[in-house]
Amino acid sequence: MTALDDKINERFPGVVVRKDLVKAVKGNAIVPSYVLEFLLGQYCATNDEASIQSGIETVKEILRKHYVHRNEAGLIRSNIREKGRWKVIDKVSVDLNTDKDAYEATFSNLGIKNVIIDSATVKAHPKLLVSGVWCIADIEYQHSEDKNVSPWVLSSLKPIQLSKFDYDAFLEARGGFATDEWIDLLVQTVGFNPEMFGRRSKLLQLMRLVPFVERNYNLIELGPKGTGKSHIFSEFSPHGILISGGEVTVPKLFVNNSSGKIGLVGYWDVVAFDEFAGRQKRIDKALVDIMKNYMANKSFSRGVETLGAEASMVFVGNTQHNVPYMLKHTDLFEELPEKYYDSAFIDRLHAYVPGWEIDVIRGEMFASGYGFVVDYLAEILRHMRNDDYSNRYQGLFTLSSDISTRDRDGVNKTFSGMMKLLFPAGNATEAEVEEILHLAVEGRKRVKDQLLRIDSTYPETDFSFSTRDGRKISIKTLEEAEHPQYYYKRAAGHDGLVPSENPGPNGDGTPTASVTQAQARAITEPVGPREGHKIFSENQKGVTFADLFWPWLEGATKIVVTDPYIRLFHQVRNVMEFIEMIAVRKVPEDEVAVHLITCPDETYPEKQQSNLVAVEAAGAAAGIKFTWEFDGTNTIHARHIISDTGWKISLDRGLDIFQKFEMNDAFSLANRLQAYRQVKAFEVTYLRGGAGSV
């Protein structure tokens, strides 16, 4: 139990659960997490270990007795017949039988259908009519000689979802958490260990929740496989549905004109399209057209009648290439199905989550702390869909007048959703509002910048905002900072641009992008050892010790590294990689003395000492004399590198610039090469005349 876990249990008694319990009870039950957490919330919403263990056994017993596995459906049907009545946990869908003028239920795993269900239950839970709902139901068996009468009788049915909640109590309890604590609570609720993520990565994870809290929000996330893109939409909330992008039809999604039956957008808060990427996928153009109209106007047509809906649309898919490849050859939308690779469709997206920034999910990333029972949070988010927080930055910041109405809508909706998630009571500081607004502008800018590559009719836009005192804050996407040599390309036809030699997305050899001459000059401008200041963004890749330090250290014979936090294994490993950088680049016959000034590890001093001795031995083999000293007062705070070449390199994070990665995987490029790791946010300052203390 951490201090945060204690606070979570104290502030939200009865509606939180330890997240690792889901795995403990799931077994081989193919059931969404919100179903399991509903049960865990009934029996394990406590921090008392004895009660938790007892509750786990109770939930396991309930699942063992009542969850219907498809391969055991025959046994359950037999139990119902022999005992006359049985409680089951199953996914139930309902259809109207017009011949009988009655509603009939189908139990997915149990394999029974034509079960009569009363209209009051259907009216109370209309989602039963579309794709089905997980329920706890009592089924009776009453044999009849009439073959037209089903023997299955539904005695009672209860959808697995929260029956009520106190929103005012939620807001009051939120006030007891600092912003960082609240973000960690939400990340744990989603199922991840917040210690494995940086601040930006946590916020990107939470952006996936915006469609649940914001009406008619259009979000896309494309990225590598295995980053958990679809998890939230399949298992997080009973108000969202995940469907395969290749299985969608107009009647299923919007309306069946022949029957008048409304599709998914009329019943679900979020409709997410899984495996949406794939240029060769066969897509109905009529679906694309009605989709574009719905995403822009929140409405669709049924014959002569126009209907409205509130469902948010989410598109998730895998990319086949890395970011620099896409930026050089095509664009970040290259994986969209051909009929969706359309500027009108893309322009209706409010934000683009950069899936390539989100690490591939590893076992250590899963949460073991406490988070909300997801059904509780799902109801809170649904309640907040009625609110509008899009004006919460006004008075503090002003968006650039260059930003169009559609761009502004995208920014405002993302901002509103993130503010609801993080600051539902509206208690954000100016710096926190700026952080959320920055993220919202960036999400829309990523969409618009790619549109400039696809369609020459789109004008360039100044994505910036100003503070009350007139300070202008210009927004760059992370990939813009990482790959400027490829990023600034525009669709053929823009004035003042140099055509590129890159083939179009269809491989027809037609140039689709260009780069300005000024940008080309800036990209190729040589960089050498000079005074200055560099700022690196969280999740940025391509950063190495060699690029950060070597131009300023080349030729040095004495180097002093001051860093109070060289204690844990990964911190000493950073020192080893610093030594390795020197060993690879110095002249073989030269010797270099590297001296470390740090603080002792009070918890594991022997381990720290032995690791530093190992670094010393390794360096000696390459002509590097590594020594160290401990500052026993523990008063040093500065982190810098000074060399006898006359340079001082000041680092706000010292050598500890990389985010956590899998150190035990010998086949991971991130383990072997620094350029493939994501960095924390940090800054470096280069100053002349720093050799005096060497």
VOLO-289155 format. One record per residue (C-alpha): residue in three letters; x, y, z. Coordinates in steps of 0.02 Angstrom, whole numbers, padded with zeros to 5 digits, m for minus. Layout:
BEGIN
   resn     east    north       up
    ALA        X        Y        Z
...
//
This chain:
BEGIN
   resn     east    north       up
    MET    00000    00000    00000
    THR    00069    00168   m00052
    ALA    00021    00335    00025
    LEU   m00082    00368   m00131
    ASP   m00174    00201   m00111
    ASP   m00215    00247    00069
    LYS   m00285    00414    00014
    ILE   m00386    00334   m00127
    ASN   m00469    00214   m00004
    GLU   m00500    00352    00121
    ARG   m00577    00474   m00004
    PHE   m00674    00351   m00112
    PRO   m00730    00209    00002
    GLY   m00828    00072   m00083
    VAL   m00798    00127   m00263
    VAL   m00615    00080   m00284
    VAL   m00532   m00088   m00309
    ARG   m00356   m00155   m00318
    LYS   m00320   m00170   m00503
    ASP   m00217   m00329   m00499
    LEU   m00370   m00423   m00432
    VAL   m00448   m00426   m00606
    LYS   m00313   m00548   m00665
    ALA   m00332   m00647   m00505
    VAL   m00516   m00682   m00538
    LYS   m00527   m00682   m00727
    GLY   m00457   m00854   m00762
    ASN   m00516   m00911   m00934
    ALA   m00676   m00808   m00929
    ILE   m00690   m00706   m01090
    VAL   m00777   m00561   m01007
    PRO   m00743   m00372   m01007
    SER   m00647   m00297   m00861
    TYR   m00795   m00187   m00811
    VAL   m00898   m00345   m00780
    LEU   m00764   m00418   m00667
    GLU   m00738   m00253   m00577
    PHE   m00925   m00238   m00550
    LEU   m00916   m00400   m00453
    LEU   m00753   m00353   m00366
    GLY   m00833   m00188   m00316
    GLN   m00970   m00286   m00227
    TYR   m00851   m00392   m00124
    CYS   m00673   m00319   m00130
    ALA   m00695   m00129   m00121
    THR   m00583   m00118    00034
    ASN   m00402   m00112    00087
    ASP   m00423   m00248    00218
    GLU   m00320   m00395    00155
    ALA   m00427   m00528    00239
    SER   m00586   m00455    00165
    ILE   m00503   m00444   m00006
    GLN   m00451   m00627   m00004
    SER   m00624   m00679    00054
    GLY   m00702   m00570   m00082
    ILE   m00590   m00645   m00216
    GLU   m00647   m00819   m00170
    THR   m00829   m00762   m00174
    VAL   m00809   m00683   m00346
    LYS   m00718   m00838   m00411
    GLU   m00860   m00945   m00346
    ILE   m00990   m00833   m00429
    LEU   m00897   m00844   m00594
    ARG   m00873   m01031   m00577
    LYS   m01057   m01060   m00544
    HIS   m01140   m00928   m00651
    TYR   m01025   m00866   m00790
    VAL   m01071   m00961   m00948
    HIS   m00924   m01031   m01047
    ARG   m00976   m01077   m01223
    ASN   m00906   m01253   m01207
    GLU   m01006   m01282   m01048
    ALA   m01169   m01207   m01109
    GLY   m01250   m01379   m01124
    LEU   m01213   m01417   m00942
    ILE   m01286   m01250   m00885
    ARG   m01444   m01279   m00989
    SER   m01460   m01449   m00907
    ASN   m01440   m01371   m00734
    ILE   m01580   m01248   m00773
    ARG   m01692   m01390   m00829
    GLU   m01656   m01501   m00680
    LYS   m01661   m01366   m00546
    GLY   m01798   m01264   m00629
    ARG   m01703   m01100   m00608
    TRP   m01522   m01039   m00622
    LYS   m01430   m00874   m00613
    VAL   m01314   m00840   m00761
    ILE   m01189   m00705   m00813
    ASP   m01199   m00685   m01001
    LYS   m01211   m00559   m01142
    VAL   m01395   m00531   m01184
    SER   m01465   m00453   m01343
    VAL   m01648   m00421   m01384
    ASP   m01751   m00416   m01544
    LEU   m01932   m00374   m01576
    ASN   m02029   m00520   m01647
    THR   m02164   m00432   m01748
    ASP   m02260   m00593   m01781
    LYS   m02285   m00618   m01594
    ASP   m02280   m00432   m01552
    ALA   m02156   m00475   m01415
    TYR   m01975   m00442   m01369
    GLU   m01864   m00595   m01369
    ALA   m01693   m00610   m01288
    THR   m01542   m00708   m01350
    PHE   m01408   m00766   m01228
    SER   m01242   m00764   m01321
    ASN   m01139   m00895   m01228
    LEU   m01283   m00997   m01160
    GLY   m01345   m01026   m01336
    ILE   m01531   m00999   m01306
    LYS   m01647   m00879   m01397
    ASN   m01829   m00830   m01411
    VAL   m01834   m00796   m01223
    ILE   m01981   m00681   m01189
    ILE   m01931   m00518   m01103
    ASP   m02052   m00384   m01046
    SER   m02056   m00216   m01134
    ALA   m02024   m00118   m00973
    THR   m01853   m00199   m00955
    VAL   m01812   m00161   m01137
    LYS   m01866    00021   m01118
    ALA   m01760    00038   m00962
    HIS   m01607   m00035   m01050
    PRO   m01621    00006   m01237
    LYS   m01442   m00052   m01273
    LEU   m01509   m00228   m01262
    LEU   m01578   m00195   m01435
    VAL   m01406   m00155   m01508
    SER   m01259   m00277   m01495
    GLY   m01310   m00336   m01322
    VAL   m01267   m00299   m01140
    TRP   m01182   m00404   m01006
    CYS   m01311   m00451   m00876
    ILE   m01344   m00556   m00722
    ALA   m01506   m00648   m00758
    ASP   m01617   m00780   m00679
    ILE   m01674   m00908   m00807
    GLU   m01817   m01032   m00777
    TYR   m01862   m01187   m00877
    GLN   m02046   m01225   m00905
    HIS   m02080   m01362   m01030
    SER   m02232   m01345   m01142
    GLU   m02315   m01466   m01261
    ASP   m02336   m01321   m01382
    LYS   m02180   m01324   m01493
    ASN   m02205   m01140   m01534
    VAL   m02180   m01091   m01352
    SER   m02001   m01074   m01290
    PRO   m01969   m01167   m01126
    TRP   m01847   m01032   m01069
    VAL   m01921   m00899   m00956
    LEU   m01830   m00743   m00900
    SER   m01868   m00717   m00715
    SER   m01758   m00565   m00685
    LEU   m01622   m00469   m00775
    LYS   m01498   m00341   m00710
    PRO   m01371   m00259   m00825
    ILE   m01198   m00255   m00747
    GLN   m01179   m00071   m00715
    LEU   m01186    00053   m00574
    SER   m01360    00093   m00513
    LYS   m01323    00265   m00437
    PHE   m01183    00382   m00386
    ASP   m01159    00547   m00295
    TYR   m01077    00673   m00412
    ASP   m01059    00808   m00280
    ALA   m00969    00686   m00166
    PHE   m00855    00643   m00312
    LEU   m00809    00827   m00337
    GLU   m00779    00851   m00151
    ALA   m00667    00698   m00142
    ARG   m00569    00756   m00296
    GLY   m00521    00912   m00198
    GLY   m00416    00806   m00081
    PHE   m00293    00756   m00219
    ALA   m00149    00853   m00292
    THR   m00148    00856   m00483
    ASP   m00008    00727   m00496
    GLU   m00099    00612   m00375
    TRP   m00262    00628   m00472
    ILE   m00176    00589   m00637
    ASP   m00096    00435   m00557
    LEU   m00266    00380   m00490
    LEU   m00342    00392   m00665
    VAL   m00194    00299   m00742
    GLN   m00213    00161   m00612
    THR   m00399    00155   m00649
    VAL   m00360    00123   m00833
    GLY   m00250   m00020   m00772
    PHE   m00072    00045   m00786
    ASN    00066    00076   m00659
    PRO    00095    00265   m00661
    GLU    00276    00244   m00608
    MET    00313    00172   m00781
    PHE    00255    00328   m00873
    GLY    00310    00509   m00884
    ARG    00189    00654   m00867
    ARG    00160    00672   m01054
    SER    00135    00485   m01077
    LYS    00005    00484   m00939
    LEU   m00090    00626   m01021
    LEU   m00086    00536   m01190
    GLN   m00160    00383   m01105
    LEU   m00297    00491   m01031
    MET   m00335    00573   m01199
    ARG   m00411    00405   m01245
    LEU   m00546    00442   m01115
    VAL   m00600    00608   m01192
    PRO   m00729    00526   m01309
    PHE   m00818    00457   m01153
    VAL   m00833    00629   m01074
    GLU   m00860    00737   m01229
    ARG   m01007    00722   m01349
    ASN   m00977    00701   m01536
    TYR   m00789    00697   m01517
    ASN   m00689    00626   m01662
    LEU   m00522    00547   m01614
    ILE   m00393    00447   m01710
    GLU   m00243    00350   m01646
    LEU   m00123    00263   m01763
    GLY    00035    00180   m01702
    PRO    00134    00018   m01682
    LYS    00054   m00145   m01626
    GLY    00039   m00189   m01443
    THR    00020   m00015   m01367
    GLY   m00155   m00045   m01296
    LYS   m00248    00065   m01420
    SER   m00411   m00033   m01416
    HIS   m00409   m00090   m01233
    ILE   m00503    00059   m01163
    PHE   m00640    00049   m01293
    SER   m00669   m00138   m01274
    GLU   m00660   m00161   m01086
    PHE   m00663    00006   m00997
    SER   m00844    00062   m01005
    PRO   m01016   m00014   m01032
    HIS   m01057    00145   m01131
    GLY   m00931    00112   m01269
    ILE   m00923   m00020   m01404
    LEU   m00775   m00080   m01507
    ILE   m00812   m00146   m01680
    SER   m00704   m00206   m01821
    GLY   m00678   m00070   m01951
    GLY   m00709   m00195   m02091
    GLU   m00878   m00251   m02025
    VAL   m00968   m00085   m02023
    THR   m01118   m00048   m02132
    VAL   m01232    00103   m02144
    PRO   m01381    00009   m02066
    LYS   m01274   m00058   m01924
    LEU   m01193    00108   m01884
    PHE   m01327    00237   m01925
    VAL   m01499    00180   m01982
    ASN   m01587    00041   m02075
    ASN   m01701    00134   m02196
    SER   m01811   m00018   m02228
    SER   m01847   m00057   m02045
    GLY   m01818    00115   m01972
    LYS   m01703    00039   m01839
    ILE   m01572    00159   m01773
    GLY   m01392    00098   m01774
    LEU   m01250    00102   m01648
    VAL   m01231    00292   m01641
    GLY   m01404    00305   m01566
    TYR   m01367    00193   m01418
    TRP   m01183    00209   m01372
    ASP   m01082    00354   m01305
    VAL   m00926    00296   m01398
    VAL   m00913    00194   m01557
    ALA   m00733    00139   m01587
    PHE   m00669    00060   m01747
    ASP   m00534   m00068   m01717
    GLU   m00405   m00117   m01849
    PHE   m00458    00037   m01946
    ALA   m00296    00048   m02045
    GLY   m00264   m00041   m02210
    ARG   m00264    00046   m02378
    GLN   m00336   m00103   m02472
    LYS   m00488   m00127   m02361
    ARG   m00652   m00127   m02454
    ILE   m00757    00016   m02388
    ASP   m00932    00069   m02440
    LYS   m00919    00247   m02507
    ALA   m01096    00282   m02447
    LEU   m01036    00243   m02270
    VAL   m00892    00365   m02287
    ASP   m01008    00502   m02349
    ILE   m01134    00482   m02209
    MET   m00991    00467   m02084
    LYS   m00918    00634   m02142
    ASN   m01088    00717   m02125
    TYR   m01115    00645   m01951
    MET   m00941    00694   m01890
    ALA   m00967    00873   m01949
    ASN   m01151    00901   m01908
    LYS   m01193    00769   m01775
    SER   m01335    00709   m01885
    PHE   m01380    00583   m02020
    SER   m01527    00556   m02135
    ARG   m01661    00421   m02136
    GLY   m01748    00447   m02301
    VAL   m01824    00621   m02288
    GLU   m01798    00632   m02100
    THR   m01638    00697   m02017
    LEU   m01587    00619   m01852
    GLY   m01459    00675   m01724
    ALA   m01347    00574   m01607
    GLU   m01212    00606   m01477
    ALA   m01094    00460   m01502
    SER   m00909    00502   m01514
    MET   m00811    00416   m01652
    VAL   m00641    00338   m01622
    PHE   m00527    00262   m01754
    VAL   m00380    00154   m01700
    GLY   m00261    00059   m01812
    ASN   m00083   m00002   m01834
    THR    00052    00084   m01935
    GLN    00169   m00017   m02043
    HIS    00312    00108   m02047
    ASN    00402    00217   m01921
    VAL    00373    00404   m01910
    PRO    00524    00467   m02010
    TYR    00481    00347   m02152
    MET    00302    00410   m02158
    LEU    00356    00592   m02150
    LYS    00485    00567   m02287
    HIS    00381    00465   m02409
    THR    00197    00499   m02373
    ASP    00112    00566   m02216
    LEU    00048    00508   m02046
    PHE   m00120    00455   m02121
    GLU   m00044    00339   m02250
    GLU   m00123    00183   m02171
    LEU   m00303    00242   m02186
    PRO   m00415    00141   m02303
    GLU   m00413    00222   m02474
    LYS   m00590    00291   m02464
    TYR   m00553    00369   m02294
    TYR   m00391    00444   m02360
    ASP   m00492    00598   m02399
    SER   m00457    00775   m02340
    ALA   m00640    00806   m02297
    PHE   m00644    00655   m02181
    ILE   m00475    00692   m02102
    ASP   m00522    00875   m02073
    ARG   m00666    00818   m01962
    LEU   m00549    00735   m01838
    HIS   m00530    00839   m01681
    ALA   m00366    00762   m01624
    TYR   m00233    00635   m01673
    VAL   m00154    00537   m01530
    PRO    00026    00494   m01579
    GLY    00021    00307   m01548
    TRP    00208    00291   m01585
    GLU    00245    00386   m01424
    ILE    00155    00256   m01318
    ASP    00268    00112   m01271
    VAL    00227   m00068   m01311
    ILE    00139   m00140   m01159
    ARG    00249   m00247   m01046
    GLY    00199   m00349   m00893
    GLU    00280   m00226   m00772
    MET    00169   m00086   m00837
    PHE    00008   m00156   m00764
    ALA   m00059   m00077   m00605
    SER   m00058   m00162   m00436
    GLY   m00124   m00011   m00342
    TYR   m00301    00052   m00317
    GLY   m00411    00134   m00446
    PHE   m00595    00169   m00472
    VAL   m00710    00025   m00511
    VAL   m00716    00068   m00695
    ASP   m00905    00065   m00702
    TYR   m00909    00202   m00569
    LEU   m00792    00313   m00668
    ALA   m00887    00272   m00829
    GLU   m01047    00341   m00750
    ILE   m00955    00496   m00689
    LEU   m00886    00528   m00863
    ARG   m01056    00502   m00941
    HIS   m01133    00626   m00820
    MET   m01003    00758   m00868
    ARG   m01046    00743   m01053
    ASN   m01181    00873   m01014
    ASP   m01050    01002   m00962
    ASP   m00945    01117   m01071
    TYR   m00772    01166   m01008
    SER   m00709    01233   m01174
    ASN   m00705    01413   m01111
    ARG   m00600    01378   m00957
    TYR   m00441    01447   m01038
    GLN   m00521    01610   m01094
    GLY   m00462    01756   m00989
    LEU   m00293    01671   m00970
    PHE   m00249    01630   m01150
    THR   m00306    01683   m01323
    LEU   m00294    01569   m01474
    SER   m00212    01639   m01629
    SER   m00335    01726   m01746
    ASP   m00255    01622   m01884
    ILE   m00340    01466   m01816
    SER   m00498    01424   m01916
    THR   m00668    01384   m01843
    ARG   m00647    01197   m01872
    ASP   m00473    01198   m01797
    ARG   m00538    01297   m01650
    ASP   m00679    01172   m01622
    GLY   m00553    01030   m01618
    VAL   m00444    01121   m01492
    ASN   m00592    01171   m01383
    LYS   m00668    00997   m01376
    THR   m00503    00914   m01330
    PHE   m00468    01048   m01201
    SER   m00643    01031   m01128
    GLY   m00629    00842   m01114
    MET   m00458    00845   m01031
    MET   m00514    00979   m00908
    LYS   m00665    00875   m00859
    LEU   m00553    00725   m00829
    LEU   m00420    00816   m00728
    PHE   m00508    00966   m00652
    PRO   m00694    00929   m00641
    ALA   m00714    01060   m00504
    GLY   m00619    01189   m00606
    ASN   m00473    01215   m00486
    ALA   m00330    01214   m00613
    THR   m00185    01335   m00599
    GLU   m00134    01444   m00746
    ALA    00015    01330   m00782
    GLU   m00099    01177   m00782
    VAL   m00223    01260   m00900
    GLU   m00078    01303   m01015
    GLU   m00018    01122   m01013
    ILE   m00189    01056   m01063
    LEU   m00214    01190   m01196
    HIS   m00042    01150   m01268
    LEU   m00091    00966   m01283
    ALA   m00259    01009   m01362
    VAL   m00181    01125   m01492
    GLU   m00048    00996   m01532
    GLY   m00179    00860   m01559
    ARG   m00268    00966   m01690
    LYS   m00107    01031   m01766
    ARG   m00051    00853   m01802
    VAL   m00209    00830   m01907
    LYS   m00193    00996   m01997
    ASP   m00007    00981   m02036
    GLN   m00039    00816   m02125
    LEU   m00185    00892   m02220
    LEU   m00062    01018   m02292
    ARG    00032    00870   m02370
    ILE   m00127    00794   m02442
    ASP   m00226    00943   m02508
    SER   m00147    01101   m02578
    THR   m00306    01203   m02546
    TYR   m00276    01206   m02358
    PRO   m00182    01362   m02299
    GLU   m00041    01355   m02173
    THR   m00099    01397   m01997
    ASP   m00010    01479   m01852
    PHE   m00050    01358   m01710
    SER   m00010    01467   m01560
    PHE   m00092    01554   m01415
    SER   m00049    01708   m01314
    THR   m00043    01743   m01128
    ARG   m00126    01891   m01043
    ASP    00036    01990   m01051
    GLY    00053    01959   m01238
    ARG    00182    01820   m01233
    LYS    00159    01707   m01385
    ILE    00171    01519   m01363
    SER    00199    01429   m01528
    ILE    00156    01244   m01533
    LYS    00260    01109   m01614
    THR    00220    00925   m01623
    LEU    00354    00809   m01556
    GLU    00385    00731   m01726
    GLU    00409    00907   m01794
    ALA    00552    00935   m01672
    GLU    00626    00762   m01701
    HIS    00621    00757   m01891
    PRO    00624    00936   m01959
    GLN    00711    00879   m02118
    TYR    00555    00782   m02169
    TYR    00415    00871   m02076
    TYR    00396    01033   m02173
    LYS    00326    00962   m02333
    ARG    00174    01028   m02421
    ALA    00056    00964   m02553
    ALA    00110    00996   m02732
    GLY    00045    01164   m02791
    HIS    00093    01271   m02641
    ASP    00183    01431   m02689
    GLY    00368    01453   m02649
    LEU    00402    01269   m02622
    VAL    00531    01152   m02691
    PRO    00454    00988   m02758
    SER    00515    00832   m02670
    GLU    00560    00669   m02753
    ASN    00450    00565   m02639
    PRO    00313    00455   m02715
    GLY    00133    00482   m02667
    PRO    00039    00370   m02547
    ASN   m00024    00262   m02691
    GLY    00153    00230   m02753
    ASP    00119    00313   m02921
    GLY    00279    00415   m02917
    THR    00184    00580   m02911
    PRO    00265    00705   m02793
    THR    00145    00743   m02651
    ALA    00251    00853   m02541
    SER    00373    00995   m02545
    VAL    00489    01087   m02426
    THR    00526    01273   m02422
    GLN    00702    01330   m02467
    ALA    00718    01421   m02301
    GLN    00670    01265   m02207
    ALA    00792    01162   m02308
    ARG    00932    01282   m02262
    ALA    00886    01274   m02078
    ILE    00883    01084   m02084
    THR    01057    01070   m02160
    GLU    01137    01205   m02055
    PRO    01292    01131   m01970
    VAL    01293    01113   m01782
    GLY    01455    01125   m01682
    PRO    01512    01150   m01502
    ARG    01447    01322   m01455
    GLU    01363    01407   m01310
    GLY    01176    01390   m01300
    HIS    01025    01310   m01221
    LYS    00927    01158   m01280
    ILE    00756    01099   m01224
    PHE    00700    00919   m01251
    SER    00519    00863   m01242
    GLU    00456    00710   m01150
    ASN    00443    00556   m01262
    GLN    00567    00627   m01387
    LYS    00680    00497   m01468
    GLY    00847    00507   m01558
    VAL    00939    00585   m01410
    THR    01110    00512   m01367
    PHE    01251    00554   m01248
    ALA    01364    00568   m01401
    ASP    01258    00708   m01477
    LEU    01230    00794   m01310
    PHE    01409    00791   m01245
    TRP    01546    00734   m01364
    PRO    01567    00891   m01472
    TRP    01599    00987   m01310
    LEU    01711    00852   m01232
    GLU    01814    00799   m01382
    GLY    02000    00815   m01342
    ALA    01973    00825   m01154
    THR    02093    00735   m01037
    LYS    02000    00776   m00876
    ILE    01812    00773   m00852
    VAL    01717    00801   m00689
    VAL    01535    00743   m00677
    THR    01434    00812   m00531
    ASP    01269    00722   m00503
    PRO    01199    00685   m00328
    TYR    01088    00546   m00393
    ILE    01203    00407   m00451
    ARG    01134    00278   m00331
    LEU    01015    00155   m00412
    PHE    01069    00028   m00543
    HIS    00997    00122   m00692
    GLN    01085    00281   m00635
    VAL    01255    00194   m00623
    ARG    01219    00116   m00792
    ASN    01202    00293   m00862
    VAL    01378    00329   m00799
    MET    01437    00170   m00884
    GLU    01360    00227   m01048
    PHE    01445    00396   m01026
    ILE    01612    00303   m01007
    GLU    01567    00196   m01158
    MET    01536    00353   m01263
    ILE    01711    00416   m01223
    ALA    01790    00246   m01254
    VAL    01714    00231   m01427
    ARG    01758    00407   m01484
    LYS    01924    00455   m01406
    VAL    02091    00419   m01491
    PRO    02140    00242   m01434
    GLU    02312    00293   m01370
    ASP    02245    00439   m01267
    GLU    02195    00425   m01085
    VAL    02051    00517   m01006
    ALA    02017    00543   m00821
    VAL    01833    00546   m00772
    HIS    01791    00596   m00593
    LEU    01615    00578   m00520
    ILE    01551    00680   m00373
    THR    01390    00607   m00304
    CYS    01299    00565   m00142
    PRO    01298    00399   m00050
    ASP    01148    00284   m00058
    GLU    01091    00267    00122
    THR    00981    00116    00083
    TYR    01100    00005   m00017
    PRO    01275    00081    00000
    GLU    01365   m00084   m00035
    LYS    01273   m00109   m00198
    GLN    01312    00068   m00254
    GLN    01496    00045   m00213
    SER    01510   m00122   m00304
    ASN    01427   m00051   m00460
    LEU    01547    00097   m00464
    VAL    01695   m00022   m00443
    ALA    01630   m00118   m00594
    VAL    01624    00043   m00696
    GLU    01803    00081   m00643
    ALA    01863   m00090   m00703
    ALA    01773   m00074   m00869
    GLY    01843    00100   m00903
    ALA    02021    00048   m00864
    ALA    02021   m00073   m01010
    ALA    01992    00073   m01129
    GLY    02117    00195   m01054
    ILE    01987    00287   m00950
    LYS    02030    00317   m00768
    PHE    01865    00324   m00676
    THR    01863    00388   m00496
    TRP    01727    00448   m00380
    GLU    01696    00534   m00215
    PHE    01544    00548   m00102
    ASP    01480    00712   m00035
    GLY    01439    00657    00142
    THR    01338    00812    00180
    ASN    01210    00772    00044
    THR    01202    00957    00006
    ILE    01251    00959   m00178
    HIS    01107    00993   m00296
    ALA    01189    01052   m00457
    ARG    01209    00929   m00600
    HIS    01342    00972   m00726
    ILE    01492    00912   m00825
    ILE    01655    01013   m00829
    SER    01804    00974   m00940
    ASP    01979    01042   m00966
    THR    01927    01092   m01143
    GLY    01847    01246   m01064
    TRP    01664    01191   m01070
    LYS    01533    01174   m00935
    ILE    01377    01074   m00977
    SER    01235    01107   m00855
    LEU    01098    00973   m00847
    ASP    00938    00993   m00748
    ARG    00917    00802   m00739
    GLY    01099    00751   m00740
    LEU    01130    00593   m00839
    ASP    00960    00521   m00794
    ILE    00871    00581   m00952
    PHE    00794    00418   m01016
    GLN    00625    00348   m00971
    LYS    00610    00171   m00906
    PHE    00640    00034   m01033
    GLU    00662   m00155   m01030
    MET    00841   m00176   m00971
    ASN    00834   m00366   m00968
    ASP    00788   m00387   m01151
    ALA    00949   m00416   m01247
    PHE    00853   m00405   m01411
    SER    00777   m00233   m01377
    LEU    00850   m00090   m01477
    ALA    00804    00028   m01335
    ASN    00913   m00077   m01220
    ARG    01061   m00073   m01338
    LEU    01048    00098   m01421
    GLN    01005    00262   m01335
    ALA    00929    00337   m01493
    TYR    00783    00214   m01481
    ARG    00735    00266   m01304
    GLN    00610    00397   m01254
    VAL    00677    00537   m01146
    LYS    00606    00632   m01000
    ALA    00581    00818   m01020
    PHE    00749    00901   m00985
    GLU    00858    01050   m01027
    VAL    01045    01072   m01063
    THR    01149    01230   m01056
    TYR    01323    01245   m01134
    LEU    01441    01375   m01061
    ARG    01621    01422   m01098
    GLY    01747    01443   m00959
    GLY    01693    01296   m00852
    ALA    01865    01218   m00834
    GLY    01920    01310   m00678
    SER    01869    01172   m00557
    VAL    01941    01028   m00657
//
